[in-house]
């Protein structure tokens, strides 16, 4: 019997233009919002105060956008970077074009937009990944670009490219 270990992709396995649909989605709960918001010391009433939020533009509390970003990136880990990531180098071009609410389900997809070998770290490469989060109605709720430093394929992994 062959053992197969779940892992992310090595540098050589990232394909520019490839789109990854990360499933299952993640349904946002009130507990997620309150816990994440309080753990991060964010006192924004739009996340915590239902009476206040009911009187604001969206008529209800908003999911903390940093929860949305974190969950979106987290959803990609098993498929893209689990065990192959050296370090996250940066996040850029982050937008939240539509709010996410409690009860919405966040679905994430990732597109590899560029890659190159590291000029300073032998055996490692830099990949740029565009993440998009959509709700259950296919409305884009978040976008972010992530730059990741990943390991190149180890010599002992046969036929993996």
N, C-alpha and C positions, 0 to 999 in steps of 0.2 A: 504494500500500500504506500502511496506517495503522500507525504505531508505537504500541505499548501498553507503558507502563512499569509494572512491578509496584510497587505502593505500598500504604500503609495507608489508613485512612479519615480524611477531614477531619471536623471537628466536626459539620457538618450531616448527614453520612452515618452517624454513630453513631445507632442506634435502640435506645431503652430497651426491654429485654426480649428483644432479639435474642440468639440463642445461636450461637456460632461453634465449630465442631469443627475443631481444628487437626490436620492430618494431613500427613505421616506421623507416627506415634508415634516415640519414641526409646527404644531398648533400652539399659539401663544396663549398663556394662561395669566390670570390675574396674579397668581403666586409668582410666576416668572417676573412679571413687571415690578411688583412690590419688592421682591427679594433682590433683584438685580439693581434696582434704583437705590435701595437703602444700603446695599453692600458697597456701592460706588459713591456713597455720600451725596447723591444727586437729590436735592430738595425740590426739584421742579414740580409745582403743583399739578401740572398737566399730566403727570404720571401717578400722583399719589392722592389727589383730592378730587373725588368724584363730583361733589357739588360745584366746586370751582370749574372743573373741566366741562361740566354740563352747560355752563354759561359762556363757554368759549367757542371759537369758530367751528370745531368739529363735533361739539355736543357730547363728547365723552372723553375719557382718558385715552391718551396715546401710549402705545408701547414705547418704551425707552429706545431711542434710535441706536444707542450703543449696544443694546441687547440684540436688536435686529442685525447690526453689523457683525457682532461676535457670533451669533447663531449662523449667519450666512457663511462666514469663513469656516466655522466649525463643521458645518455640513459637508464641506469639501475635503476635510482631512483624510478620512478613511480611503477615499478614492484617489487622492492626489499626493499627499505628503506624509502619510503615516509611516514612520520609521525611515524615511528618506530625506526628511528636512534637516538641514544644518541650522538654519535660522531664518526667521522672517526679517527681511531687510527694510520693508516699508509698506505703507498703505498710501494710496493717493487717489485723487479724483473720486472722493466719496460724496454721494448725493442720496437724498431721501425724497424722491419726487411725489410720493403719496404716503400718507400715514398707515401704519399697521396698528390694528386694534386687538384687544383681548378677544379671543375666539377665532381670529384669522389664522390661516395656515400659511406658513412661509415655505416656499419652494425655491431652491437655489440651483442655479446653473453656473458653470464656469467655462470660460473660453481661454485657451492659451494664446496670448497675443504676440509673444516674442520669447526667445531664449538665446543664450550665448554661454560659452564656457567662461568661467571666472579667469581673469588675467592674473589674479594674485593668490588663488587657492587651487592648487593642483588637485584634480579629481573631483572638482565641484563645478556646478553651473548655476546660472541665474535665470530664472523663469519669471515672466510676467503673466499674471492671470487676471482676467476681468471677471468679477463675480456679479451676478444679477440675482436679486431676490424678487419674487412675485408672490402675490397673495393667491388665494384659491380662485379668484376671478381673473387671473392672469394679468393683474395690474402690477406694474413695476413699483416696488416700494423702496428698493435700495439698489445702489450700484457702488462698486468699489474696485479699485485696481490694487492687486497685491504683488509685491516683488519678493520672491523666495529664493534662498540659496539651498540647493539640493545636491545630494551626493550623485556622482556618476556611477554607472553600473559597475559593481565589483567584478573582478576578473573571474571569480569562481561561480558566477551565475550563468549557466549554459543556455544558449538559445533564447535569451530574454528580450532581444531587440526586436 
